[in-house]
Amino acid sequence: MHSISLPPGVYGGDAIEKLFTNCLDWDSHPYYAAMRGLRVSAHFLVRRDGTLQQFVATHRRAWHAGASSWRGREQCNDFSVGIELEGLEGLRFTAAQYRRLARLIRALRANHPLQAVAGHEHVAPGRKGDPGAGFDWLRLRRLTGIESLEWPPAGPV
């Protein structure tokens, strides 16, 4: 689980889609200069209104986790599904996003050997902090109704 907005704090628009499809105009905003040439992708994006967009098939590798490790296994891109939430690291997410995420996780579990749900902050600690303190893991866990998955600790939000 990740969070993203482009430029930071701006919601809506097509910058995220353009980034994930390698079509972002690096000169269209000053913030993008530091990102010039970055090639990243995610399997899914959940917008603030709960709209779901898919960029990469779930049986294919997306480039979302970077240098990462989960339970002693390196390179999380090789075995994970990347879900981006439109939002800022550390801030709260919308009820529509939680509802959509719960449905998505249930669908993923029905079609893949899903064992755990984690944030970028959990697979790349110290390097990444998203989705951050504003993400309510316990709320998502309850909405999915799946207790058998491994979940991050439910910290304060």
N, C-alpha and C positions, 0 to 999 in steps of 0.2 A: 504494500500500500504506500502510495506516494501522494504528495500534494504539489500543485503547480498553478501558477497564473502568469500570464505574459502580456505586457510587462508586469512585474510584481504588483499585486493589489488591483489589477484590472481584470474584470471578469467579462465573459462573452467574447465576441470577436473570433477571428480565425487563426490567431497566432499559434496556438497550441497545435492545431491540426497541421499548420504549415511546418512547424518544427518537426513533428512526428513523421511527416511525409517528405522531409528534406527540401521544402520549398520556401522556407522563411527568408524574407528579404532582410539581410543583416543590417542594411542601412535604413530600414523603415522606423527604427526607434533607437535612441542612444544606448539603452540597456543591452540591446542585442550585440553590440560591438564586442563585448567580452565573451559572447557565446559563439562568435563567428566560426563556422566550420564544424560546430558540434553536431554529431550524428547520434541521435537517441530515438528511441521508440518505446511504446508501451502497447500492451495488448488492448487495454480499455481506458477510456476517459469517462468519468462521471461528472457532468456539469452541475452547477449549483441547483438547477431546477430538476435534477434527477435524470436528465437525458443521458443516455448511454451511447457511446461511440466506440466502435472496434477498429483497431488499426492493424493488428497482426493476429493471424489464426492462433488459437491456443496450443496447437501442436507444433508451432514454430517458435524459434527463439526471438525475443524482443530484446532491445538494448536499454534496459531501465535501471538495473541495479548497480552497474559498474563494479569496481573492486568490492567484493562482498563475500560473506561466509554465513552459513546457517547450520548450526549443530555440527560443526567441524567440516562441512562440505563447502568448498570454495566455488566461486563463479555462479552465483545464484541465477543469473540469466539462463543458465543451461537447464534449470529444472523448476523454474517458477513462472507464474503468471503476473505480469505487472499491471497494476490498476492505479491510474492517476486520478486524484480527486481535484477538481477545480477549487483552489483555495490557497491560503497562505499557511506555511508551517507555523504551528503553535496556535492558530486561531480556530474558532469553532466551524463546524461544517453543518450543512442544512439537513432538516428532517428528510427531505426528498432524496438527498444523497445516501443517507443511511438506509432508507427503504430500498433504493435501487441496489446498493451494495449487498444487502441481505439476499435479495433475489438472485443477484449475480453469483454470489458465493454458493448458494444452494444449487444453482445450475452447474457451476464448475465442479462441485463435489459429485453431482450425478453423472458427470462425464469424464472425470479425471480422478486419479488416486490422491485427492487433496488430503493432506495430513495436518497442515498448520496454516495460520494466518498471521502475518507479521508486517511490520512497517519497515520502511527504508532505514529508519533509525535503529532497527533491531538487526539488520543484516549488514549495515555499514556504520556501526557506532563510532562516534567521534568524527566521522566524515560527513554523515548526513543526519538530519534531525527531523525529517518529515515522516508521517504527517504531523507529529509533534503533540505537545501537551493539550491542544484543543480537540484532539480526536478521542472520542468516547468508545473505547474498545468494549467495555461491558455492554453498552447500548447495542452495538453491532452484534455482539455474541447473542444477546437476548433475541434480537430481531431475526437472526438466522435460525434459532432453535436448535443449533448443532452444538451440543456439549462435548462431543467426542473429538473435536478438533483441538489442536494446541493453540492457545490464544496468548497474546501478550498480557502482562499484568494490567489490571484495570486501575490505572492511576487517576489522580484528580484531573478534572477538566474545568 
